[in-house]
């Protein structure tokens, strides 16, 4: 589906076959000089065909087109390597670009997942089936790193890069201050909640996400164009809803830990999820993976807030327990 959401800004809805997200929004900004594509989709034949047809219909000149990935996930940058022509700018936030170029993240994820309670037999299967591993770019590429305050001008639109870590380390939103437009990537979504997960014992992505939400809430935004699903007319209201969602999730984790210490997989298995399955064991493996990463993000947040402590187990799996002096609930995400 192609929709001109604003003058010279087109939204191309690209289906993601077999993925719970269903589709991704790819945005095309056109001008007489150069064009800009914001996010593509997985490197899958079905996604490739949809974008090819859209570019043909819009008569897009790829020789005059640059590409911007809001973050490193393959459903947002998997086809940039396919479409980018020699001389094209290919932008990505610096922390994410460095991780893509380094390619060391998979091993770190495996190590953290093992310490979170995943069995050894599940680990390699999870990585092999990870959509980022299966549907990433067709070849390695060098990214043009962007940081806070960098600007990109396309026709009448001047887009300012805003660093919004949380969903990923280097997530970037693009803000058009004059027209009060925000391209939010996966930082703010309208009818689903962005997955905030961690596979590290050092990071606190949920705290980063809260800080990034406050940053966006301080801006004047008339229309938010997200990476998935529907456009968002009231960004501040959605930010408040997302913060409340994560406060409730933290308190759910606190309630779980009141019954005894748990590792991250055990915690995730007792949380509520919007997945049609009879039990945790019936969850598809990749959904167990993403759910555990999100549970771990909430555990790390609560640990840094002083609610939770780590208890290393003999088998190398980290257990989390409520601190003895913590009996209340989390009242604020600030």
N, C-alpha and C positions, 0 to 999 in steps of 0.2 A: 504494500500500500504506500502510495506517495501522497503527501499532503503539504501544501504550501502554508506553513503555520504563521509566517510573517513575510513581508516582501523580500524575495530572494533568499529565503530560508526554507528548506524543504526537509520534512521528516520522512525517512524511509523506514518502514517497519519490516524488519528482517526476521523471519521465523527461525527458531532454534530447535530443530527436530529432536524430540526425545528429552528435552531439558525442561525442568519445572518452571524456569523463567518464561518459557513460551516464545519470547521474541526479544529483540534488542532494537532500540531506536538509533538509527544512524542519521546524522544531520548533515546537510549539504548547504553551504553558503556560496552563492555564485556572484561573480563580478566580472566586468570586462577585462580586468588584469589577471587576477589569480582567484581560484576557488579554494575552498577549504572543506574537507570531510572531517566531521567529528565522530569518531568511533566507526568501526565496521561491524564485524560479527565473527563467529567461529570460522576457521578455515575448513569448511565443509562444502561439498558440492551444492547442496541446497541453498546455502547462504550465498555462495558465489554466484549462482544463477540469478537469484533475486536482485542482487546488487548490479550485476551486468545489465539486466533488463531495465532497471531503474536509471542507470547511467545512460543507456541508449535512448530511453524515452525523454530524458532531460537534456540530451545532446551534450553531455559533459565531456569537455576536452581534458583528458587525463594529463596531457603534457603541460597544462596550466593549473594543476591541482595539487595542493598540499594536504597533509593528513595530520590529525591530532588525536592521540589516544588519551582519554581522560585518566586511564590507569592501566596497569599491566595485564589484567585478566583477559584471557584469550577471546572471550565473547565481545570484547571491545577493540581488540587490535589484531585478531588472527588473520585478517585478510589485507592488512595494510601493506605487507611485503609483496602481496600479489598485485596490487593495483598501483603502487607508487612507481612512478617513472623516474629515470635518471634525472637528477637535479631537483627532485621534489624535496620539500622539507617534510620531515616526519617527526612530530613533536610528542614528547612524553615527559611527565614530571621527573626531575633528576633522580630521586631515590628509587622510583620504580624502574626507570631506564637502566640504572646501574645493576639492579637485580636481574633484569632480563638479559643484559649483556654478560653478566657473570655466570649465570646458569648454575649457581651453587645452592639455590634455595631448596631444591627437591631433597637433597640429603639432610638438610637441617629440619625440614618438615618431617621426614621419616624418624629422625632421632627424637623430636619432640612428641610425635604421635606414640612412639613406643613408651615414653615416660608418662603418657597420658592414659595408658591402659589398653591400647590396641595390641592384639596378639601379633606375633611375628608373621604368621601365615596370612594375616589380613593386610599387612602394610604394603607389600609390593603390589598386591592386587588393587589396592586403593590408588596407588600412584599410577599404575598402568591404565586405570579407568578414569583418572582425573581428567575432566574436560580440557584443562589447560595443557595437559600432556598430550592428549589425543588430537586436539584441534587448534594447536598453536600455529604460528606462521610457517610458511613453506621453507623459509631459510632465515638464517640469522641476519640481522641488519643493525646498522648504526643509527641511534636515535639522536635527534636534536633535543638536548636537555633544556627544559624550561623550569623557571623558579618563580617565586612570588614577585608579582609586579611586572613580569614580561608582558608585552602586548603584541597582538596579531591583528592587523587591519585587513578586512575583506570588504571592498566596496564601502558602503555607508556604515559598516559595523566595526567598532574597535573593541576587541576582546582582551580583557585583562586576566592574567593567570592568578588564581587564588589557590594557595596550598591548603588542602583540606584532608590531612591524613586521618586515618581511621579504618575505612574500608580496605585501603591499602596504605603503605608507607608514603607513597608519592602521589596520591590522588590529587587531581587538579580540577577545579571548577573554572569555568570561563564566564566572566561577568561583563556585560555591556552596560556601563553605568548610565550613559545618556538615554538609553531606551529601557533601562531597568529590566534587562533580560538575563537570566542565569541558565547556563548549560551545566546541569548538576551531576552528570555522569551517574555513578551509583552512590553518591554522597547522600542525596535526598531523593527518595522515590515516593510516589503518591499513594498507591494502594497495596504495596508490599513494603516490608522493612529491609533495608540493606543488611547483608550478612556481615557482622563484625566478628571476625574470628582471628585466632592467633595460633601459630605453631612455633612458639618461642617462650623461653622462661624469663626473658628479659623485657619484652615489649609489653605495653599496656595500651592496646589499640582502642579500647572502649573509652579511656580517659581522653585519648587524642581525638576520638570521634566527638565526644561531648564538647571539647574546646572548639573543634571545627564547626559544629552546629551553631554554637554561640556566635562565631565569627560571621557566618552567613546570615543569622537572624538580625545582625546589626545593619544589614544593607537594605536599601530600598529596592524591592523586587516586585515587578508587576506580573511577571510570568516566568515560571520555572519549567525548563525543558529537560526532563530526566532521561537516563539511559534505558529505562524500561517502563512500559505501560503508559499511563495517561499523563498529560500535562498537569501542572500544579498551579492553581490560581492564587493560593494563599500560602506563601512559603513559611512565614512565621508560625502560622497555625500548625503546619505540618512538622516544623522543628519541635514545637512543644509536644506534639503527639509522639514523636520519636523518642524524646527524652523521657516521657512518662512510660513508654513501652519498656525502655531499658531499666528504668527504676523498678518496674514490676518484675522484670526478669531477674534482677539482682535479688529482690526479696523472695522470689521463688527458689533461687539457689540457697538463700539463707534458711528457708524452711526445710529444704532437703537435707542440709547439713546439720540441722537440729537433731536428726535421727542417727547421726554418726558420720565419721569421716568417709570421704569418697574420692576416687580419682576422677578425672575429667569424663571418661566414658561413662562411668556409673552415674555421675551427675547428669550428663546429657540424657541418659536413658530414663530419668525420672522427671525431666522437664516436659512441658507441653509443647507440641509441635503441630503445625498445620499441614500434616501429611496423612494421607489415607492409608493407614496400616493398623493391623490388629494389635501389634505390640512393637517394642523396640527391635526385637529380633527380626521382625518382618520388614523393617526399614531397608530400602536398598543401601548397599554398602556406602555409596558416595553420599547419601543423605545422612548416614551415621557419621561420616567423616566431617561434613560441614557442621552438623549439629554439635559434635564434640569440640570442634574449633571455636564455636560460639560459646559453648559452656566454659571452655578454658578462658576465653576473653573476659567473661563475667567473673570467674574465679580470680583472675589476676587483678581485675579492678577492685574487687572486694578485699583482696590481700593488701593492696596499696592503700585502701581506705581504713585498714586496721580491723576489719571484721573477720578475716580468715588468715590462717597460717598454714604453711606447708609442713608435711610430715613424710619425709622420705621413707619408703618401704624397703624391705630387704631385697625385693626383686627388681629394684630400680624404678618402680612406678611411683610417681608422686601422689600422695594423698593430701586432701585439703580438709581442714576442720575449722569449725567456729572457734574463735578465741573464747576463753572461759569467761571473760568479762563483757562479752557482747551478747546481749539478750534482745536488743531492740531490732528495728527494721530500718532500712535505708530510707531517709525522708527526702533526700535531694540528690541530684546527679551533678551538682556544682562542686 
